[in-house]
Amino acid sequence: MFSIYAVSAARGEIALCPAPGVFGTYAADVELIRDWAPAMVISMTQVDELQYFGASGLGADVQSIGADFEALPTCDYGVLNATTETQWPHVARRASEYLREGRRVLVHCRGGCGRSGMVVLRLLIELGEDPTAALVRLRAVRPCAVETDAQLQWAFHGRA
């Protein structure tokens, strides 16, 4: 079932979720995203993953509801690569601005656990939260958040 798992961040909310279409119908999942009203959606999935789940139009659909869309395609169970790492400062700066303004940011990967958890945790840390406390708080709402040691190291230190 598609669910959005949110925690407070700065004055806003940040959440992680699975890719639309993975556990339900793509259209219904996009409607739930629309209802949650994020200012920004960050996709951690690769293009072929989105295509497989019928979600190749996600970027356009997110923009049609008035949200920014950023893609940081990352291998399942992986961390950002050299290309996505160069995009990270821009994406993190915009996401942090939205959160400080009291808005919402949504991060997704295939299952809404590892890659998305890694990015949510990193943003919480960049916003000034203690890394261990942020991980405990995140796992209280999504126990599978951050699946590998490399993801945890990237979230804690900005590198694997």
Backbone as a printed PyTorch tensor [residue, N CA C, xyz], in Angstrom:
tensor([[[  0.8410,  -1.1790,   0.0000],
         [  0.0000,   0.0000,   0.0000],
         [  0.8930,   1.2510,   0.0000]],

        [[  0.5140,   2.2320,  -0.7560],
         [  1.2440,   3.4910,  -0.8390],
         [  0.9500,   4.3190,   0.4040]],

        [[  2.0000,   4.7450,   1.0980],
         [  1.8600,   5.6060,   2.2690],
         [  2.9690,   6.6410,   2.2560]],

        [[  2.7030,   7.7560,   2.8870],
         [  3.6670,   8.8280,   3.0460],
         [  4.0340,   8.8780,   4.5300]],

        [[  5.3370,   8.7890,   4.8110],
         [  5.8490,   8.7380,   6.1760],
         [  6.5720,  10.0460,   6.4730]],

        [[  5.9570,  10.8990,   7.2810],
         [  6.4510,  12.2600,   7.4840],
         [  7.0090,  12.4800,   8.8810]],

        [[  8.0160,  13.3610,   8.9400],
         [  8.5530,  13.8670,  10.1940],
         [  8.7160,  15.3780,  10.0610]],

        [[  8.7120,  16.0620,  11.1850],
         [  8.9170,  17.5030,  11.1480],
         [ 10.3780,  17.7940,  10.8190]],

        [[ 10.5980,  18.9060,  10.1380],
         [ 11.9400,  19.3490,   9.7730],
         [ 11.9160,  20.8590,   9.6610]],

        [[ 12.7410,  21.5280,  10.4600],
         [ 12.7030,  22.9830,  10.5380],
         [ 11.2560,  23.3760,  10.8680]],

        [[ 10.6490,  24.2210,  10.0590],
         [  9.2550,  24.6100,  10.2850],
         [  8.2920,  23.8040,   9.4270]],

        [[  8.8090,  22.8880,   8.5930],
         [  7.9730,  22.1230,   7.6720],
         [  7.9380,  20.6540,   7.9950]],

        [[  7.6630,  19.8750,   6.9620],
         [  7.6320,  18.4230,   7.0750],
         [  8.3970,  17.8280,   5.9080]],

        [[  9.1320,  16.7610,   6.2080],
         [  9.8040,  16.0050,   5.1690],
         [  9.3160,  14.5700,   5.2870]],

        [[  9.1360,  13.9310,   4.1360],
         [  8.5710,  12.5840,   4.1560],
         [  9.2490,  11.7050,   3.1270]],

        [[  9.1130,  10.4000,   3.3370],
         [  9.5530,   9.4340,   2.3570],
         [  8.3830,   8.5400,   2.0020]],

        [[  8.4440,   7.9980,   0.7820],
         [  7.3720,   7.1360,   0.2910],
         [  7.9220,   6.2440,  -0.8150]],

        [[  7.1840,   5.1850,  -1.1380],
         [  7.5790,   4.3780,  -2.2890],
         [  7.2620,   5.1140,  -3.5910]],

        [[  7.7790,   4.5850,  -4.6780],
         [  7.4650,   5.1540,  -5.9860],
         [  5.9930,   4.9250,  -6.3050]],

        [[  5.3230,   5.9180,  -6.8440],
         [  3.9400,   5.7120,  -7.2580],
         [  3.8440,   4.5530,  -8.2510]],

        [[  2.8690,   3.6920,  -8.0260],
         [  2.6570,   2.5540,  -8.9070],
         [  3.2940,   1.2680,  -8.4200]],

        [[  4.1620,   1.3330,  -7.4190],
         [  4.8180,   0.1220,  -6.9240],
         [  3.8360,  -0.7520,  -6.1510]],

        [[  3.0780,  -0.1610,  -5.2430],
         [  2.1850,  -0.9370,  -4.3840],
         [  0.7080,  -0.6840,  -4.6730]],

        [[  0.4200,   0.1980,  -5.6010],
         [ -0.9600,   0.5200,  -5.9300],
         [ -1.0260,   0.9840,  -7.3630]],

        [[ -2.0500,   1.7300,  -7.6820],
         [ -2.1370,   2.2530,  -9.0470],
         [ -1.4380,   3.6100,  -9.0970]],

        [[ -0.7680,   3.8390, -10.1750],
         [ -0.0090,   5.0770, -10.3420],
         [ -0.9050,   6.3040, -10.1370]],

        [[ -2.0410,   6.3430, -10.7720],
         [ -2.9200,   7.5160, -10.7000],
         [ -3.3810,   7.7780,  -9.2720]],

        [[ -3.7520,   6.7310,  -8.5550],
         [ -4.2080,   6.9000,  -7.1730],
         [ -3.0660,   7.3970,  -6.2850]],

        [[ -1.8600,   6.8810,  -6.5200],
         [ -0.7130,   7.3010,  -5.7210],
         [ -0.3550,   8.7630,  -5.9900]],

        [[ -0.4140,   9.1830,  -7.2370],
         [ -0.1570,  10.5890,  -7.5640],
         [ -1.2110,  11.4820,  -6.9150]],

        [[ -2.4360,  11.0160,  -6.8460],
         [ -3.4950,  11.7810,  -6.1790],
         [ -3.1870,  11.9600,  -4.6870]],

        [[ -2.6540,  10.9230,  -4.0540],
         [ -2.2590,  11.0410,  -2.6460],
         [ -1.1200,  12.0480,  -2.4780]],

        [[ -0.1950,  12.0450,  -3.4140],
         [  0.8870,  13.0410,  -3.3820],
         [  0.2940,  14.4370,  -3.5360]],

        [[ -0.6200,  14.5880,  -4.4750],
         [ -1.2750,  15.8910,  -4.6820],
         [ -1.9520,  16.3560,  -3.3880]],

        [[ -2.6660,  15.4460,  -2.7280],
         [ -3.3660,  15.7910,  -1.4870],
         [ -2.3940,  16.1810,  -0.3710]],

        [[ -1.2100,  15.5700,  -0.3520],
         [ -0.2190,  15.8920,   0.6780],
         [  0.4020,  17.2620,   0.4170]],

        [[  0.3520,  17.7140,  -0.8040],
         [  0.7640,  19.0620,  -1.2200],
         [  2.2330,  19.3930,  -0.9340]],

        [[  3.1530,  18.6090,  -1.4900],
         [  4.5650,  18.9630,  -1.3060],
         [  4.9530,  20.1630,  -2.1620]],

        [[  5.9290,  20.9210,  -1.6800],
         [  6.5080,  21.9950,  -2.4870],
         [  7.5460,  21.4210,  -3.4380]],

        [[  8.0950,  20.2530,  -3.0500],
         [  9.1730,  19.6320,  -3.8230],
         [  9.0910,  18.1230,  -3.6650]],

        [[  9.3810,  17.4150,  -4.7620],
         [  9.5020,  15.9570,  -4.7400],
         [ 10.8860,  15.6150,  -5.2750]],

        [[ 11.5910,  14.7820,  -4.5280],
         [ 12.9150,  14.3130,  -4.9250],
         [ 12.8000,  12.8260,  -5.2330]],

        [[ 13.1320,  12.4620,  -6.4560],
         [ 13.0780,  11.0610,  -6.8860],
         [ 14.4750,  10.4640,  -6.8380]],

        [[ 14.6120,   9.3420,  -6.1360],
         [ 15.8910,   8.6420,  -6.0350],
         [ 15.9390,   7.4280,  -6.9570]],

        [[ 14.8890,   7.1960,  -7.7140],
         [ 14.8220,   6.0190,  -8.5810],
         [ 15.4990,   6.2760,  -9.9160]],

        [[ 15.9060,   5.1830, -10.5330],
         [ 16.4880,   5.2670, -11.8560],
         [ 15.3620,   5.2490, -12.8920]],

        [[ 15.6570,   5.7460, -14.0870],
         [ 14.6590,   5.8690, -15.1470],
         [ 14.0000,   4.5320, -15.4490]],

        [[ 14.7810,   3.4700, -15.5260],
         [ 14.1990,   2.1680, -15.8490],
         [ 13.2610,   1.6700, -14.7550]],

        [[ 13.5230,   2.0200, -13.5040],
         [ 12.6110,   1.6510, -12.4140],
         [ 11.2670,   2.3460, -12.5930]],

        [[ 11.3050,   3.6380, -12.8600],
         [ 10.0550,   4.3800, -13.0550],
         [  9.2720,   3.8260, -14.2390]],

        [[  9.9610,   3.5080, -15.3080],
         [  9.2930,   2.9390, -16.4780],
         [  8.6470,   1.6070, -16.1360]],

        [[  9.3460,   0.7730, -15.3860],
         [  8.8390,  -0.5550, -15.0190],
         [  7.5300,  -0.4530, -14.2320]],

        [[  7.4210,   0.5540, -13.3640],
         [  6.2200,   0.7160, -12.5520],
         [  5.1930,   1.6590, -13.1630]],

        [[  5.4050,   2.0440, -14.4150],
         [  4.4500,   2.9000, -15.0950],
         [  4.4570,   4.3250, -14.5960]],

        [[  5.6010,   4.7560, -14.0840],
         [  5.6890,   6.0800, -13.4880],
         [  6.6420,   6.9990, -14.2460]],

        [[  6.8580,   6.7310, -15.5170],
         [  7.8220,   7.5410, -16.2710],
         [  7.3770,   8.9980, -16.4210]],

        [[  6.1200,   9.2930, -16.2310],
         [  5.6250,  10.6640, -16.3110],
         [  5.5870,  11.3830, -14.9760]],

        [[  6.2240,  10.8150, -13.9690],
         [  6.1290,  11.3830, -12.6220],
         [  6.5990,  12.8330, -12.5550]],

        [[  7.7250,  13.1480, -13.1740],
         [  8.2260,  14.5170, -13.1180],
         [  7.2040,  15.5240, -13.6260]],

        [[  6.6260,  15.2380, -14.7650],
         [  5.6110,  16.1390, -15.3350],
         [  4.3650,  16.1820, -14.4650]],

        [[  3.9670,  15.0350, -13.9100],
         [  2.7720,  15.0070, -13.0560],
         [  2.9790,  15.8010, -11.7710]],

        [[  4.1730,  15.7070, -11.2020],
         [  4.4850,  16.4680,  -9.9890],
         [  4.4810,  17.9630, -10.3070]],

        [[  5.0890,  18.3380, -11.4160],
         [  5.1080,  19.7510, -11.7910],
         [  3.7120,  20.2750, -12.0970]],

        [[  2.8290,  19.4120, -12.5950],
         [  1.4650,  19.8490, -12.9030],
         [  0.6520,  20.1630, -11.6410]],

        [[  1.0990,  19.6580, -10.4950],
         [  0.4090,  19.9890,  -9.2450],
         [  1.0850,  21.1590,  -8.5310]],

        [[  2.0730,  21.7620,  -9.1950],
         [  2.7150,  22.9580,  -8.6620],
         [  3.9180,  22.7040,  -7.7790]],

        [[  4.4560,  21.4970,  -7.8020],
         [  5.6310,  21.1830,  -6.9910],
         [  6.8790,  21.1140,  -7.8650]],

        [[  8.0120,  21.4200,  -7.2770],
         [  9.2850,  21.2290,  -7.9600],
         [  9.6060,  19.7390,  -7.9790]],

        [[ 10.2970,  19.3040,  -9.0280],
         [ 10.6870,  17.9010,  -9.1480],
         [ 12.1750,  17.8310,  -9.4200]],

        [[ 12.8800,  17.0530,  -8.6230],
         [ 14.3080,  16.8380,  -8.8060],
         [ 14.5660,  15.3420,  -8.8410]],

        [[ 15.3800,  14.9070,  -9.7770],
         [ 15.7510,  13.4990,  -9.8890],
         [ 17.2240,  13.3270,  -9.5510]],

        [[ 17.4890,  12.4320,  -8.6210],
         [ 18.8480,  12.0450,  -8.2550],
         [ 18.9370,  10.5270,  -8.4120]],

        [[ 18.9130,  10.0310,  -9.6530],
         [ 18.8560,   8.5830,  -9.8710],
         [ 20.0290,   7.8610,  -9.2060]],

        [[ 19.6770,   6.9030,  -8.3700],
         [ 20.6410,   6.1720,  -7.5650],
         [ 20.3010,   4.6880,  -7.6040]],

        [[ 21.3070,   3.8370,  -7.7080],
         [ 21.0940,   2.3900,  -7.7270],
         [ 20.4200,   1.9420,  -6.4350]],

        [[ 19.5590,   0.9310,  -6.5490],
         [ 18.9190,   0.3540,  -5.3740],
         [ 19.9910,  -0.0920,  -4.3840]],

        [[ 19.7960,   0.2160,  -3.1260],
         [ 20.7290,  -0.0560,  -2.0280],
         [ 22.0190,   0.7700,  -2.1270]],

        [[ 22.0710,   1.7440,  -3.0340],
         [ 23.2860,   2.5130,  -3.2490],
         [ 23.2420,   3.8900,  -2.6330]],

        [[ 24.2960,   4.6490,  -2.9470],
         [ 24.4160,   6.0490,  -2.5390],
         [ 24.6030,   6.8850,  -3.8010]],

        [[ 24.5750,   8.1960,  -3.6450],
         [ 24.7280,   9.0690,  -4.8010],
         [ 26.0450,   8.7750,  -5.5150]],

        [[ 26.0040,   8.8550,  -6.8460],
         [ 27.2180,   8.6380,  -7.6450],
         [ 27.8540,   9.9940,  -7.9560]],

        [[ 28.9120,   9.9810,  -8.7370],
         [ 29.6420,  11.2220,  -9.0310],
         [ 28.7350,  12.2760,  -9.6630]],

        [[ 27.8380,  11.8630, -10.5460],
         [ 26.9470,  12.8220, -11.2070],
         [ 25.9170,  13.3890, -10.2380]],

        [[ 25.2250,  12.5110,  -9.5200],
         [ 24.1840,  12.9950,  -8.6090],
         [ 24.7870,  13.7410,  -7.4180]],

        [[ 25.9990,  13.3820,  -7.0540],
         [ 26.6770,  14.0830,  -5.9560],
         [ 26.8880,  15.5610,  -6.2980]],

        [[ 27.1480,  15.8610,  -7.5720],
         [ 27.3310,  17.2620,  -7.9640],
         [ 26.0120,  18.0280,  -7.9270]],

        [[ 24.8960,  17.3310,  -8.0680],
         [ 23.5750,  17.9580,  -8.0140],
         [ 23.1140,  18.1910,  -6.5780]],

        [[ 23.6650,  17.4080,  -5.6470],
         [ 23.1670,  17.4180,  -4.2730],
         [ 23.1410,  18.8080,  -3.6270]],

        [[ 24.1940,  19.6190,  -3.6820],
         [ 24.1330,  20.9180,  -2.9920],
         [ 22.9490,  21.7780,  -3.4360]],

        [[ 22.6640,  21.7990,  -4.7250],
         [ 21.5330,  22.5700,  -5.2480],
         [ 20.2110,  22.0140,  -4.7190]],

        [[ 20.0390,  20.7050,  -4.8070],
         [ 18.7930,  20.0620,  -4.3590],
         [ 18.6150,  20.2610,  -2.8540]],

        [[ 19.6820,  20.0440,  -2.0900],
         [ 19.6020,  20.1890,  -0.6360],
         [ 19.2890,  21.6260,  -0.2330]],

        [[ 19.8900,  22.5870,  -0.9080],
         [ 19.6360,  23.9990,  -0.6010],
         [ 18.1660,  24.3450,  -0.8240]],

        [[ 17.6120,  23.9140,  -1.9620],
         [ 16.2000,  24.2100,  -2.2480],
         [ 15.2730,  23.5020,  -1.2670]],

        [[ 15.5520,  22.2370,  -0.9860],
         [ 14.7140,  21.4890,  -0.0440],
         [ 14.7570,  22.1440,   1.3360]],

        [[ 15.9350,  22.5270,   1.7720],
         [ 16.0780,  23.1670,   3.0810],
         [ 15.3300,  24.4950,   3.1360]],

        [[ 15.3780,  25.2550,   2.0540],
         [ 14.6360,  26.5200,   2.0070],
         [ 13.1450,  26.2750,   2.1700]],

        [[ 12.6180,  25.3030,   1.4510],
         [ 11.1880,  24.9820,   1.5810],
         [ 10.8460,  24.5850,   3.0090]],

        [[ 11.6730,  23.7580,   3.6180],
         [ 11.4010,  23.2990,   4.9810],
         [ 11.4740,  24.4480,   5.9760]],

        [[ 12.4120,  25.3450,   5.8040],
         [ 12.5020,  26.5110,   6.6900],
         [ 11.3060,  27.4510,   6.5220]],

        [[ 10.7160,  27.4380,   5.3270],
         [  9.5230,  28.2560,   5.0580],
         [  8.2550,  27.6050,   5.6030]],

        [[  8.3700,  26.3840,   6.1520],
         [  7.2030,  25.6950,   6.6890],
         [  6.4660,  24.8590,   5.6570]],

        [[  7.1360,  24.5290,   4.5930],
         [  6.5120,  23.7530,   3.5210],
         [  6.9180,  22.2890,   3.6210]],

        [[  6.4830,  21.5060,   2.6430],
         [  6.7070,  20.0640,   2.6600],
         [  7.6070,  19.6180,   1.5160]],

        [[  8.4450,  18.6180,   1.8260],
         [  9.3220,  17.9900,   0.8390],
         [  9.0970,  16.4890,   0.9180]],

        [[  8.9300,  15.8630,  -0.2360],
         [  8.6900,  14.4210,  -0.3220],
         [  9.8310,  13.7780,  -1.0970]],

        [[ 10.3850,  12.6890,  -0.5520],
         [ 11.4740,  11.9600,  -1.1940],
         [ 10.9940,  10.5320,  -1.4240]],

        [[ 11.2140,  10.0180,  -2.6290],
         [ 10.8000,   8.6380,  -2.8840],
         [ 11.9080,   7.8360,  -3.5400]],

        [[ 11.8410,   6.5440,  -3.3220],
         [ 12.6450,   5.5610,  -4.0350],
         [ 11.6910,   4.4000,  -4.3360]],

        [[ 12.1960,   3.2680,  -4.6950],
         [ 11.2930,   2.1740,  -5.0560],
         [ 10.3720,   1.7930,  -3.8970]],

        [[ 10.9360,   1.4620,  -2.7570],
         [ 10.1230,   1.0000,  -1.6340],
         [  9.9040,   2.0250,  -0.5450]],

        [[ 10.5570,   3.1750,  -0.6560],
         [ 10.4030,   4.2030,   0.3650],
         [ 11.1860,   3.9060,   1.6300]],

        [[ 12.3420,   3.2600,   1.4860],
         [ 13.1510,   2.8880,   2.6520],
         [ 14.5840,   3.4070,   2.5550]],

        [[ 15.4170,   2.7060,   1.7890],
         [ 16.8550,   2.9520,   1.8000],
         [ 17.3090,   4.2660,   1.2190]],

        [[ 17.1430,   4.4180,  -0.0820],
         [ 17.6340,   5.6290,  -0.7490],
         [ 16.8970,   6.8700,  -0.2610]],

        [[ 15.5780,   6.7720,  -0.1470],
         [ 14.8210,   7.9370,   0.3120],
         [ 15.1170,   8.2280,   1.7810]],

        [[ 15.2640,   7.1860,   2.5880],
         [ 15.6140,   7.3860,   3.9910],
         [ 16.9640,   8.0650,   4.1470]],

        [[ 17.9170,   7.6700,   3.3040],
         [ 19.2540,   8.2660,   3.3200],
         [ 19.1800,   9.7780,   3.0730]],

        [[ 18.3910,  10.1840,   2.0960],
         [ 18.2860,  11.6070,   1.7510],
         [ 17.5180,  12.3750,   2.8210]],

        [[ 16.4320,  11.7980,   3.3230],
         [ 15.6880,  12.4710,   4.3910],
         [ 16.5900,  12.6580,   5.6050]],

        [[ 17.3200,  11.6160,   5.9810],
         [ 18.2210,  11.7130,   7.1240],
         [ 19.2860,  12.7800,   6.8860]],

        [[ 19.8730,  12.8080,   5.6980],
         [ 20.9060,  13.8110,   5.3890],
         [ 20.3530,  15.2280,   5.5100]],

        [[ 19.1390,  15.4410,   5.0140],
         [ 18.5410,  16.7730,   5.1090],
         [ 18.2670,  17.1570,   6.5630]],

        [[ 17.7980,  16.2270,   7.3720],
         [ 17.5740,  16.5160,   8.7930],
         [ 18.8890,  16.9310,   9.4560]],

        [[ 19.9610,  16.2350,   9.1250],
         [ 21.2770,  16.5560,   9.6800],
         [ 21.7480,  17.9210,   9.1830]],

        [[ 21.5810,  18.1820,   7.8960],
         [ 21.9970,  19.4860,   7.3440],
         [ 21.1970,  20.6350,   7.9430]],

        [[ 19.9920,  20.3390,   8.4230],
         [ 19.1760,  21.3640,   9.0840],
         [ 19.5500,  21.5360,  10.5530]],

        [[ 20.5580,  20.7830,  11.0130],
         [ 21.0710,  20.9870,  12.3570],
         [ 20.7140,  19.9250,  13.3770]],

        [[ 20.0290,  18.8850,  12.9780],
         [ 19.6490,  17.8510,  13.9360],
         [ 20.8230,  16.9090,  14.2090]],

        [[ 20.9080,  16.4310,  15.4340],
         [ 21.9160,  15.4350,  15.7870],
         [ 21.6960,  14.1840,  14.9420]],

        [[ 22.7470,  13.6460,  14.3120],
         [ 22.5770,  12.5030,  13.4150],
         [ 21.8960,  11.2900,  14.0500]],

        [[ 22.3270,  10.9040,  15.2300],
         [ 21.7480,   9.7230,  15.8710],
         [ 20.2860,   9.9690,  16.2450]],

        [[ 19.9980,  11.1360,  16.7940],
         [ 18.6220,  11.4710,  17.1580],
         [ 17.7290,  11.5170,  15.9190]],

        [[ 18.2570,  12.0590,  14.8260],
         [ 17.4780,  12.1300,  13.5810],
         [ 17.1670,  10.7310,  13.0580]],

        [[ 18.1400,   9.8350,  13.1250],
         [ 17.9090,   8.4610,  12.6630],
         [ 16.8560,   7.7690,  13.5210]],

        [[ 16.9350,   7.9330,  14.8180],
         [ 15.9400,   7.3260,  15.7120],
         [ 14.5550,   7.8760,  15.4000]],

        [[ 14.4580,   9.1760,  15.2210],
         [ 13.1630,   9.8130,  14.9360],
         [ 12.6020,   9.3470,  13.6010]],

        [[ 13.4740,   9.2490,  12.5870],
         [ 13.0400,   8.8000,  11.2690],
         [ 12.5780,   7.3460,  11.3130]],

        [[ 13.3430,   6.4960,  11.9770],
         [ 12.9660,   5.0770,  12.0580],
         [ 11.7490,   4.8340,  12.9350]],

        [[ 11.3740,   5.7970,  13.7540],
         [ 10.1390,   5.6700,  14.5360],
         [  8.9190,   5.6920,  13.6220]],

        [[  9.0110,   6.4180,  12.4900],
         [  7.8920,   6.4600,  11.5440],
         [  8.0840,   5.5040,  10.3740]],

        [[  9.3410,   5.1500,  10.0640],
         [  9.6430,   4.2450,   8.9410],
         [ 10.8420,   3.3820,   9.3490]],

        [[ 10.5860,   2.2530,  10.0170],
         [ 11.6680,   1.4230,  10.5590],
         [ 12.7160,   0.9760,   9.5300]],

        [[ 12.3480,   0.8720,   8.2700],
         [ 13.2960,   0.4190,   7.2450],
         [ 14.1240,   1.5530,   6.6530]],

        [[ 13.9560,   2.7690,   7.1450],
         [ 14.6830,   3.9130,   6.5880],
         [ 16.1870,   3.7170,   6.7280]],

        [[ 16.9080,   3.9040,   5.6580],
         [ 18.3600,   3.7660,   5.5450],
         [ 18.7130,   2.2920,   5.7340]],

        [[ 18.9720,   1.6150,   4.6010],
         [ 19.1190,   0.1580,   4.6290],
         [ 20.5500,  -0.3570,   4.7000]],

        [[ 21.5390,   0.4090,   4.2720],
         [ 22.9050,  -0.1140,   4.2190],
         [ 23.8600,   0.7780,   5.0070]],

        [[ 25.0040,   0.2140,   5.3650],
         [ 26.0300,   1.0000,   6.0480],
         [ 26.5120,   2.1560,   5.1780]],

        [[ 26.6420,   1.9100,   3.8680],
         [ 27.0810,   2.9760,   2.9640],
         [ 26.0680,   4.1240,   2.9520]],

        [[ 24.7730,   3.7990,   2.9550],
         [ 23.7490,   4.8440,   3.0040],
         [ 23.8240,   5.6220,   4.3130]],

        [[ 24.0420,   4.9150,   5.4090],
         [ 24.1510,   5.5790,   6.7010],
         [ 25.3720,   6.4950,   6.7360]],

        [[ 26.4890,   6.0350,   6.2070],
         [ 27.6940,   6.8610,   6.1690],
         [ 27.4890,   8.0910,   5.2950]],

        [[ 26.8210,   7.9120,   4.1480],
         [ 26.5630,   9.0620,   3.2770],
         [ 25.6680,  10.0740,   4.0050]],

        [[ 24.6370,   9.5850,   4.6520],
         [ 23.7240,  10.4870,   5.3610],
         [ 24.4450,  11.2150,   6.4950]],

        [[ 25.2630,  10.5080,   7.2490],
         [ 25.9560,  11.1070,   8.3760],
         [ 27.0720,  12.0660,   7.9640]],

        [[ 27.7680,  11.7350,   6.8720],
         [ 28.9770,  12.4820,   6.5300],
         [ 28.9980,  13.0730,   5.1210]],

        [[ 27.9720,  12.8040,   4.3110],
         [ 27.9660,  13.3000,   2.9470],
         [ 28.8250,  12.4870,   2.0170]],

        [[ 29.2260,  11.3110,   2.4620],
         [ 30.0090,  10.4080,   1.6170],
         [ 29.8480,   8.9870,   2.1650]],

        [[ 30.0950,   8.0070,   1.3190],
         [ 29.9880,   6.6080,   1.7490],
         [ 31.2780,   6.1550,   2.3960]]])
